[in-house]
């Protein structure tokens, strides 16, 4: 019971930081404006880890690889700590599986970032279309919404593409991402035996 509580606290704290690093990465990759509270929060929270790493890991292809590497490193550390809390001592084979599992977890968390951004952007477009954080969420959601908006015109003046994109992202979570996680867990269980 105590191990479950420790795992919960570790998961909550680490994922707050990991999500901030992922938001920072995607914000820069999709050219979202940084002059808003959400961007400022993610940068302030992750600066202590990202800025020193930028000296070693430069940006390439206009992407902030240091932010992504920080997110990956902390996800890997979290999964390692969760194994220790559960009473396992990971060997080299288990660590290689943890590398892959952490990568899959980052894919899942990135999809969650986009799901949250689409929901917030849709609500803002209905309630407060000129809200100061609107451009931030529009920049994050545009690559997903634009292809659907080209294919599906508004129905009665209502853009239903956010719902379609949410369904598509949920399907990605349910099918390939869940399958990859399940296979990773199976490989990890075999490696820990």
C-alpha positions, 0 to 999 in steps of 0.5 A: 500500500505504501509503495502504491502511494509513493508510485502515485506521488512520483508519477504525479510530480515527474509527469508535471515536469515531463509535460512542461518539457513536452509543451516546451518542445512542441511549442517551439516545433510548431512556432507557438507564441511564447508570450502567454502564461502557459508557455511562460510556466513551461519554460520557467519550470524546465529552464534549470534542466533545459538551458544547461543541456542546450550547451551540449545538445544544439537545436537541429532542424529548428527543433529544441532537442534539449527539451525533448531529451529532458522529457525523455530523460525524466520519463526514463528516470521515472520508470526506473524509480517505479521499478525500484519502488515495486521491488525490482532491480533492473538489469541491462536487458530491462534498462534497454526495454525501459528506454523503448517504454519511455519513448512510447510513454512520451508519444502517449503524453504528446498525444495528451498534450494535443488532445488538451490543446484541441479541447481548450482551443475549441472552448476558447473559440466558442466562448472567447475567440480573442483570448490572449492564449488563443494564438498559442492553442491555435498554433499547437492545433493547426497542424492537426485541424487544417487537413480535416478542415480542408476535407470537412466543411462546417456544418450549419456554421459549426466546425466539427473538425475538433471532434474528428481530430479527437476521435482520431487521436483517441484511436491512435492511443487505443491501437498502436500506442497501447499495443506498443506499451503492452508489448513493452511491458511483456518484454520488461516482465521477461527481462526482470525474471 
